[in-house]
């Protein structure tokens, strides 16, 4: 049996990603790190889509909504974000404390460093450059609940002395064998056909190195299959418009809060009214 290493995130962030998050027992949002804005998810034919900006770095913000630890196995473009292996449910992931929120900012290179997630043309994506182009354009998070320890039955103390040779033996039931919580489940997901995009689709590049610290921890899964799988697809705004997923935003007229800067000291009365400051 192989040993899987899990990573405990170091700190919870104060901000919440409730408004634009997807998920149930855990919430997932995609954050444009250049602007600090959470990308709006658009629901289309049973899937969530977000529009990424080519060249921008982004993060996967995950918040644990439960009062217990959770394991999040995250993949980008079909690749595990920690190990770089082709993604599967039974692989390594991040462990979240109760109600904790954390942003995964890149491909993990060590316990202290990641290569930033960057929106880029599909041919320059990490997945395609490593020979795995089939799933470029999708972010997945498999959520596992933790298996809780089973209570141990302790029989009541008998009134008679246990030192007596004729004392009856105490029959204590043996605990049931525990599941390892490890395992893979094979399956095939049917993708809905979409119109052809206007330009080469967006992928996630292997960006600049930056600091990101984690610790190792142990985690026993409640079951081999995830308790929840959150899937978010992404592409450029032009492609999402071309596929009919979203409408192109209309330009908003500009407004100047200081259209004129007179030397007026106080606000005058409107026309037709008398009186003023005394």
Steps between C-alpha positions, in 0.01 A plus 500: 500500500644833402532787745344826389636829631248775565574866546356720774447859394669749725244775554138592448426819309251745641314568176207282399430364153129430561357731234665354190587154632388161371448198725321365806707362790789701358488811284734568208561831325753604235679824585679725248804590707594795278177680587403316819154433351320166526395385152126476449384141436254462211278190501462356149372155400564349839850647550653808659727720286722798586675744266875528554726778377802379299819581689331540839595287800220337692428292808252233603334623820349219709301539822405216730139554609494221757608482862743217423811449290470446124742381233499681164667320208536772237574469129553751221474391137482139620828526696540473879612842624737354763666200337466592131362149430199441279223565750311227688285507814735294717794740468650753737312818588458786745346451846276780627417562865136572592369813324844576358552682170817482294608597148698251293717727286708264286660167419679385815877473459595441865366556853579869460461586131251484212504593131213745455183407311492722191231524234672435168433360154437127508825403317698672777307335784680272745274208406558532127875557539515173696304311233153505661281740297168311527365678810635852461247756621353333808562541874387224734489463879411163657391542863538222758367497853716352774428163657434552869638253757251239615408506871640207699258308720617476860295257715394607850717395791363183658439497875686173554875497524679422176775336703282198567578200288131428449424850376328486163698638204410837360387472139603818323394515134788555262478823297401461137785529248530856375509602136818661380314776320731445205382393160430596143172489319497473125230676303429701188341844488306600191577855389230711336589621152553876471535730199849555370683783679622806311868455592730237653366414844657614821717275716706535819869569472792423729569853623752679717621340822363645823497411868217285636548301822327179605544227763452124468218329687305173515143460377271194487222527244147411598455314170701427183289725278466875554213636704480784249661584166506864390576568135554842341590548134676809371593675177558852371217751488507501117458123489220494756316766299556305177364181662190682620579443867495868592412830332775752445478765770374834374725801563397704801492878448770673695410743776730765642455568872671843453383630159590851597714628780381854578616706790153478652539471874147393600210340318262771366123469517327359191315747274166628633593468866607771739722485793851383560757446769519753774 
